[in-house]
Amino acid sequence: MSRPGFLPLLLTILLCGPPAAPAQGVLTLDSCLVIALANSPALRSADNAVRAAGLARSELLTTVLPQIQAVIDGIYLPVPPRYGYDPAITDGGEVRGLVAVRQSVYDSGVRSLKSDQFSLDIDRLGSERRLAALDLALAVKLAFFESLRSRAEVELQRESVDQLGAYLSLLRRLYSGGSAGATDILKTEIQASGARLALAKAREASAGALIALEEAMGVPPDTSVRIAGSLEEAAGAVNDSAASPPADLAGTLDMTVAGMLVRHSVIDEDITKHERLPDISVFADAGYLTSGDNLRLPSSERLNGLGYEVGLAVQFPILNWGATGLRTEQKEVATDDLRNRMEILRRAIASDALRLRIQIAGARERLGVLRENLAKAGDNYLLTKSKFAAGASLSIEVLSAQQSLTDARIAELQTLQDIRACEARIERMNAR
């Protein structure tokens, strides 16, 4: 049975707004996930990173258009013979006010490569954002399952206390009639005291589990909050994909993100190699340009400084002492390092997949055995208690049977939680 995915949860947030922190309410797993997604600073930071990458790509695309700028400056130079440069070069200074336009004609493909890189970054950051949401959902599910288990253990320990209390009352009645000894009462009181201590410890663990769940949700701690459901009902808390770990790791979201990082580095290599190619642009300017010598002439003799110019600029490296080659090697080393990390990640995921497959198969097998033993332990407890009342068994046998029943029920709870945790981790691993 499959459950609602992240899209309905995100649509709920978008349409209804972020839900407020629960106050003395009952939380389902789905509501916990919605609250956690709405309150996560990590997801908001991921959204900002995606937006920043989109803005950077838009900025790059503006360089395709002609770049227009105003140029206004003035330069004073003394005229020889006192502290002056060659007048044929300086003309006594320069005054200009221009509007200049420069248009790139050929940039050796660097802009296109960078645009591809930004597009890849946007996709990668979006995938990383989804990974962050999946990790958050996994943390919430594990905390929710632990809260269910600890709450159920409180109930089991309370039942154990009640069972021992009822048995102790029976013993005291029998003791009054001479059918039970004082030693039997003392042993039962000791076990009942231990059961009360176990109940107190279970309550403490349950409160701690609820606080951990609220921390994962990003809400203030509130021990008055209650959660709905049980570990049995949580069997549908994950998608059908949790039946088994992925057979093909190449398509998983983790490996996809790692592959994007490798491709980003490969584009870095290409950009560095393109440094050897020429950069061609055309330029033009129009405005006023004159020399200091011209301004010193009488107005009737001055040349008109209004004009324009056009030109073609070609720029390419001739000798940079191997700097481009060294930078290219650095990028190649970085790419190889990312490929090695990708292989390490693939092996880690493969090992985790095998480990989870073994764990969930073993837990399901244990659960079947435990449930068989649980039924027998319940029957054994009732039978032993009846036999003791009839004088056919010892008090210690009743206490042992009661403890075996409690232990079996707690073991069943823990095994159920192990199965749910494995299913949640497999679902996270299967994300594509």
C-alpha positions as CSV (number, residue, x, y, z in Angstrom):
1,M,0.0,0.0,0.0
2,S,1.4,3.3,-1.0
3,R,1.1,6.6,0.9
4,P,0.9,10.2,-0.4
5,G,4.3,11.5,-1.7
6,F,6.0,14.8,-1.2
7,L,4.0,16.6,-4.0
8,P,0.7,16.5,-2.0
9,L,2.5,17.6,1.1
10,L,4.2,20.5,-0.7
11,L,0.9,21.5,-2.3
12,T,-0.7,21.6,1.1
13,I,2.0,24.0,2.3
14,L,1.6,26.2,-0.8
15,L,-2.2,26.4,-0.6
16,C,-2.7,26.5,3.1
17,G,0.5,28.1,4.3
18,P,3.0,26.6,6.8
19,P,1.1,24.9,9.6
20,A,1.5,26.3,13.1
21,A,3.2,24.3,15.8
22,P,0.7,21.8,17.3
23,A,-0.8,22.7,20.7
24,Q,-2.3,19.8,22.6
25,G,-3.3,18.1,19.4
26,V,-3.0,14.7,17.8
27,L,-0.3,14.2,15.1
28,T,-0.3,11.7,12.3
29,L,2.8,10.9,10.4
30,D,1.6,12.9,7.4
31,S,1.0,16.0,9.5
32,C,4.4,15.6,11.1
33,L,6.0,15.5,7.6
34,V,4.1,18.6,6.5
35,I,5.1,20.6,9.6
36,A,8.8,19.5,9.2
37,L,8.9,20.5,5.6
38,A,7.4,23.9,6.3
39,N,9.8,24.6,9.2
40,S,13.1,23.4,7.8
41,P,15.8,26.1,7.5
42,A,17.8,23.7,5.4
43,L,15.1,23.5,2.7
44,R,14.8,27.3,2.7
45,S,18.6,27.6,2.2
46,A,18.4,25.0,-0.6
47,D,15.7,27.1,-2.3
48,N,17.9,30.1,-2.0
49,A,20.8,28.2,-3.6
50,V,18.6,27.2,-6.6
51,R,17.4,30.8,-7.0
52,A,20.9,32.2,-6.8
53,A,22.1,29.7,-9.5
54,G,19.2,30.8,-11.7
55,L,20.1,34.5,-11.3
56,A,23.8,33.8,-12.1
57,R,22.7,32.1,-15.3
58,S,20.5,35.0,-16.2
59,E,23.4,37.4,-15.5
60,L,25.6,35.4,-17.9
61,L,23.1,35.5,-20.7
62,T,23.0,39.3,-20.5
63,T,26.6,39.3,-21.8
64,V,25.3,38.2,-25.2
65,L,23.8,41.6,-25.7
66,P,25.9,44.7,-26.6
67,Q,27.6,46.3,-23.6
68,I,27.1,50.0,-23.6
69,Q,28.8,52.4,-21.3
70,A,29.5,56.1,-21.0
71,V,33.2,57.3,-20.8
72,I,34.0,60.8,-19.4
73,D,37.5,61.7,-18.4
74,G,40.1,64.4,-18.6
75,I,43.9,64.2,-18.6
76,Y,46.3,67.1,-18.0
77,L,49.9,66.9,-19.2
78,P,52.4,69.8,-19.0
79,V,53.8,71.0,-22.2
80,P,57.5,70.9,-22.8
81,P,60.1,72.2,-22.3
82,R,59.3,72.0,-18.5
83,Y,58.4,68.6,-17.3
84,G,56.5,67.6,-20.4
85,Y,56.3,64.3,-22.4
86,D,56.8,64.3,-26.1
87,P,54.0,66.6,-27.4
88,A,53.6,64.5,-30.5
89,I,52.3,61.8,-28.3
90,T,50.6,63.6,-25.4
91,D,49.1,66.7,-27.2
92,G,49.1,68.4,-23.9
93,G,46.5,66.1,-22.4
94,E,43.1,64.8,-23.4
95,V,39.4,65.4,-22.8
96,R,36.7,63.1,-23.9
97,G,33.0,62.3,-23.4
98,L,31.9,59.2,-25.3
99,V,29.3,56.5,-25.5
100,A,31.1,53.2,-26.2
101,V,29.6,50.0,-27.4
102,R,31.3,46.6,-27.4
103,Q,29.8,43.4,-28.8
104,S,31.4,40.0,-28.5
105,V,31.5,38.2,-31.8
106,Y,33.3,35.0,-30.8
107,D,34.2,34.0,-27.2
108,S,35.6,30.6,-28.1
109,G,32.4,28.9,-26.7
110,V,33.1,29.8,-23.1
111,R,29.8,31.5,-22.6
112,S,27.9,28.5,-23.9
113,L,29.9,26.2,-21.6
114,K,29.3,28.3,-18.6
115,S,25.6,28.5,-19.4
116,D,25.5,24.7,-19.6
117,Q,27.3,24.6,-16.3
118,F,24.8,26.9,-14.6
119,S,21.9,24.8,-16.0
120,L,23.5,21.7,-14.6
121,D,24.0,23.5,-11.3
122,I,20.3,24.4,-11.1
123,D,19.4,20.8,-11.8
124,R,21.9,19.5,-9.2
125,L,20.8,22.0,-6.5
126,G,17.2,21.0,-7.2
127,S,18.1,17.4,-6.7
128,E,20.1,18.2,-3.6
129,R,17.1,20.1,-2.3
130,R,15.0,17.0,-2.8
131,L,17.6,14.9,-1.0
132,A,17.5,17.3,1.9
133,A,13.7,16.9,2.0
134,L,14.0,13.1,1.9
135,D,16.6,13.1,4.7
136,L,14.3,15.2,6.8
137,A,11.4,12.9,6.1
138,L,13.5,9.9,7.1
139,A,14.5,11.6,10.4
140,V,10.9,12.4,11.1
141,K,9.7,8.9,10.3
142,L,12.3,7.3,12.5
143,A,11.5,9.6,15.3
144,F,7.8,9.0,14.8
145,F,8.2,5.2,14.8
146,E,10.3,5.4,18.0
147,S,7.6,7.5,19.6
148,L,5.0,4.9,18.7
149,R,7.2,2.1,20.1
150,S,8.0,3.9,23.3
151,R,4.3,4.8,23.8
152,A,3.3,1.2,23.3
153,E,6.0,0.0,25.7
154,V,4.5,2.3,28.4
155,E,1.2,0.5,27.9
156,L,2.9,-2.9,28.1
157,Q,4.7,-2.0,31.3
158,R,1.5,-0.6,32.8
159,E,-0.2,-3.9,32.0
160,S,2.7,-5.7,33.6
161,V,2.3,-3.6,36.7
162,D,-1.4,-4.4,36.8
163,Q,-0.8,-8.1,36.3
164,L,1.6,-8.3,39.1
165,G,-0.6,-6.1,41.3
166,A,-3.6,-8.5,40.7
167,Y,-1.3,-11.5,41.4
168,L,0.0,-9.9,44.6
169,S,-3.6,-9.4,45.8
170,L,-4.3,-13.1,45.0
171,L,-1.2,-14.1,47.0
172,R,-2.2,-12.1,50.0
173,R,-5.7,-13.7,50.0
174,L,-4.1,-17.1,49.8
175,Y,-1.6,-16.2,52.5
176,S,-4.5,-15.2,54.8
177,G,-6.0,-18.6,54.2
178,G,-2.6,-20.4,54.7
179,S,-2.2,-21.4,51.0
180,A,0.7,-19.2,50.3
181,G,4.0,-18.4,52.0
182,A,5.5,-15.1,53.0
183,T,8.4,-15.8,50.6
184,D,6.0,-15.9,47.7
185,I,4.7,-12.4,48.6
186,L,8.2,-11.0,49.0
187,K,9.3,-12.3,45.6
188,T,6.2,-10.9,44.0
189,E,6.6,-7.5,45.7
190,I,10.2,-7.4,44.4
191,Q,9.1,-8.2,40.8
192,A,6.2,-5.7,41.1
193,S,8.6,-3.0,42.3
194,G,10.9,-3.7,39.3
195,A,7.9,-3.5,37.0
196,R,7.1,-0.1,38.4
197,L,10.6,1.1,37.8
198,A,10.5,-0.3,34.2
199,L,7.2,1.7,33.8
200,A,8.8,4.9,35.0
201,K,11.8,4.4,32.7
202,A,9.4,3.7,29.8
203,R,7.5,6.9,30.5
204,E,10.8,8.8,30.5
205,A,11.9,7.3,27.2
206,S,8.5,8.1,25.7
207,A,8.7,11.7,26.7
208,G,12.2,11.9,25.2
209,A,11.1,10.3,22.0
210,L,8.3,12.8,21.6
211,I,10.8,15.7,22.2
212,A,13.1,14.2,19.5
213,L,10.2,14.0,17.1
214,E,9.3,17.7,17.8
215,E,12.9,18.6,17.3
216,A,13.0,16.9,13.9
217,M,9.7,18.8,13.0
218,G,11.3,22.1,14.0
219,V,8.6,23.0,16.6
220,P,9.1,23.8,20.3
221,P,9.0,20.8,22.7
222,D,5.5,20.2,24.0
223,T,5.0,16.9,25.9
224,S,1.2,17.4,25.8
225,V,1.2,16.6,22.1
226,R,-0.1,13.1,21.2
227,I,0.6,11.0,18.2
228,A,-1.9,8.8,16.3
229,G,-1.4,5.3,15.0
230,S,0.6,2.2,15.9
231,L,3.6,0.3,14.5
232,E,1.1,-2.1,12.9
233,E,-0.8,0.7,11.2
234,A,2.6,2.2,10.1
235,A,3.0,-0.7,7.7
236,G,1.7,1.6,5.0
237,A,3.8,4.6,6.0
238,V,6.3,4.0,3.1
239,N,5.8,3.5,-0.6
240,D,5.8,0.1,-2.2
241,S,9.4,0.8,-3.4
242,A,10.4,-0.1,0.2
243,A,9.9,-3.8,-0.6
244,S,13.5,-4.2,-1.4
245,P,16.7,-2.0,-1.9
246,P,17.4,-0.8,-5.4
247,A,19.0,-3.3,-7.8
248,D,20.2,-0.5,-10.2
249,L,22.2,2.1,-8.2
250,A,23.0,4.2,-11.2
251,G,19.5,5.8,-11.3
252,T,19.3,6.6,-7.6
253,L,19.1,10.3,-6.6
254,D,22.4,10.1,-4.6
255,M,24.3,8.8,-7.6
256,T,22.6,11.2,-10.0
257,V,23.8,14.2,-7.9
258,A,27.3,12.7,-7.7
259,G,27.3,12.3,-11.5
260,M,26.2,16.0,-11.9
261,L,29.2,17.1,-9.8
262,V,31.5,15.1,-12.1
263,R,29.9,16.7,-15.2
264,H,30.3,20.1,-13.7
265,S,34.0,19.4,-13.2
266,V,34.4,18.2,-16.8
267,I,32.9,21.5,-18.1
268,D,35.5,23.3,-15.9
269,E,38.2,21.4,-17.9
270,D,36.6,22.4,-21.2
271,I,36.4,26.1,-20.2
272,T,40.1,26.1,-19.2
273,K,41.1,24.5,-22.5
274,H,39.2,27.2,-24.4
275,E,41.5,29.8,-23.0
276,R,43.9,29.0,-25.8
277,L,41.3,30.2,-28.4
278,P,40.9,33.8,-29.6
279,D,38.3,36.2,-28.3
280,I,36.9,38.5,-31.0
281,S,34.7,41.5,-30.5
282,V,33.6,44.6,-32.3
283,F,33.5,48.0,-30.7
284,A,32.4,51.5,-31.6
285,D,32.1,54.8,-29.8
286,A,30.8,58.3,-30.5
287,G,31.1,61.6,-28.7
288,Y,33.7,64.3,-28.1
289,L,37.4,63.8,-28.1
290,T,40.1,66.4,-28.3
291,S,43.6,67.2,-27.1
292,G,44.9,69.8,-24.6
293,D,46.9,71.5,-27.4
294,N,43.7,71.9,-29.5
295,L,41.9,73.5,-26.5
296,R,44.6,76.0,-26.1
297,L,44.1,77.4,-29.7
298,P,41.7,80.2,-30.3
299,S,38.1,79.0,-30.9
300,S,38.3,80.0,-34.5
301,E,41.3,77.7,-35.1
302,R,40.2,74.7,-33.0
303,L,39.4,71.4,-34.7
304,N,36.0,69.9,-34.2
305,G,36.2,67.2,-31.5
306,L,32.9,65.5,-32.3
307,G,33.3,62.2,-34.1
308,Y,33.1,58.4,-33.9
309,E,35.2,55.3,-34.4
310,V,34.6,51.6,-35.0
311,G,37.0,48.8,-34.7
312,L,37.6,45.0,-34.4
313,A,39.5,43.5,-31.5
314,V,41.1,40.1,-31.5
315,Q,42.7,38.8,-28.3
316,F,44.4,35.5,-27.8
317,P,47.3,34.3,-25.7
318,I,50.7,33.8,-27.2
319,L,52.8,32.8,-24.2
320,N,51.7,32.4,-20.6
321,W,54.5,30.0,-19.6
322,G,52.2,26.9,-19.4
323,A,49.7,28.4,-17.0
324,T,46.7,27.2,-19.1
325,G,48.1,23.7,-19.2
326,L,48.7,23.7,-15.5
327,R,45.1,24.9,-14.8
328,T,43.8,22.2,-17.1
329,E,45.7,19.5,-15.2
330,Q,44.3,20.8,-11.9
331,K,40.8,20.5,-13.3
332,E,41.5,17.0,-14.5
333,V,42.8,16.0,-11.1
334,A,39.7,17.5,-9.5
335,T,37.5,15.5,-11.9
336,D,39.3,12.3,-11.2
337,D,38.9,12.9,-7.4
338,L,35.1,13.4,-7.9
339,R,34.9,10.2,-9.9
340,N,36.7,8.4,-7.0
341,R,34.3,9.8,-4.5
342,M,31.4,8.7,-6.7
343,E,32.8,5.2,-6.7
344,I,33.1,5.3,-2.9
345,L,29.5,6.4,-2.7
346,R,28.4,3.7,-5.0
347,R,30.1,1.0,-2.9
348,A,28.7,2.5,0.3
349,I,25.1,2.5,-1.1
350,A,25.6,-1.1,-2.4
351,S,26.8,-2.2,1.0
352,D,23.9,-0.4,2.8
353,A,21.4,-2.0,0.3
354,L,22.7,-5.5,1.1
355,R,22.8,-4.8,4.8
356,L,19.2,-3.5,4.8
357,R,18.1,-6.5,2.7
358,I,19.6,-8.9,5.3
359,Q,18.2,-6.9,8.3
360,I,14.7,-6.6,7.0
361,A,14.5,-10.3,6.1
362,G,15.9,-11.3,9.5
363,A,13.5,-8.9,11.3
364,R,10.5,-10.3,9.5
365,E,11.5,-13.8,10.3
366,R,12.0,-12.9,13.9
367,L,8.6,-11.3,14.1
368,G,6.9,-14.5,12.9
369,V,8.7,-16.5,15.6
370,L,8.1,-13.9,18.3
371,R,4.4,-13.9,17.5
372,E,4.2,-17.6,17.8
373,N,6.0,-17.5,21.1
374,L,3.9,-14.6,22.3
375,A,0.7,-16.6,21.9
376,K,2.3,-19.5,23.8
377,A,3.7,-17.2,26.5
378,G,0.2,-15.7,27.1
379,D,-1.3,-19.2,27.4
380,N,1.5,-20.3,29.6
381,Y,1.0,-17.4,32.0
382,L,-2.7,-17.9,32.3
383,L,-2.3,-21.7,32.8
384,T,0.5,-21.4,35.3
385,K,-1.4,-18.8,37.3
386,S,-4.5,-21.1,37.3
387,K,-2.4,-24.1,38.4
388,F,-0.8,-22.0,41.2
389,A,-4.3,-21.1,42.5
390,A,-5.1,-24.8,42.5
391,G,-1.9,-25.6,44.3
392,A,-0.3,-27.4,41.3
393,S,2.6,-25.0,40.6
394,L,5.0,-22.7,42.4
395,S,4.8,-18.9,42.7
396,I,8.2,-18.5,41.1
397,E,6.8,-20.2,38.0
398,V,4.0,-17.7,37.8
399,L,6.5,-14.8,38.1
400,S,8.7,-16.3,35.5
401,A,5.8,-16.8,33.1
402,Q,4.6,-13.2,33.6
403,Q,8.1,-11.9,32.9
404,S,8.5,-14.1,29.8
405,L,5.2,-12.7,28.5
406,T,6.2,-9.1,29.1
407,D,9.7,-9.7,27.5
408,A,8.1,-11.3,24.4
409,R,5.7,-8.4,23.9
410,I,8.5,-5.8,24.2
411,A,10.6,-7.9,21.8
412,E,7.7,-7.9,19.3
413,L,7.5,-4.1,19.6
414,Q,11.2,-3.6,19.0
415,T,11.2,-5.9,16.0
416,L,8.2,-4.1,14.5
417,Q,10.1,-0.8,14.9
418,D,13.2,-2.4,13.3
419,I,11.1,-3.4,10.3
420,R,9.5,0.1,9.9
421,A,13.0,1.7,10.2
422,C,14.4,-0.5,7.5
423,E,11.5,0.2,5.2
424,A,11.9,3.9,5.7
425,R,15.7,3.7,4.9
426,I,15.1,1.6,1.9
427,E,12.5,4.1,0.6
428,R,15.0,6.9,1.1
429,M,17.7,4.8,-0.8
430,N,15.3,4.1,-3.7
431,A,14.7,7.8,-4.3
432,R,15.2,8.7,-8.0
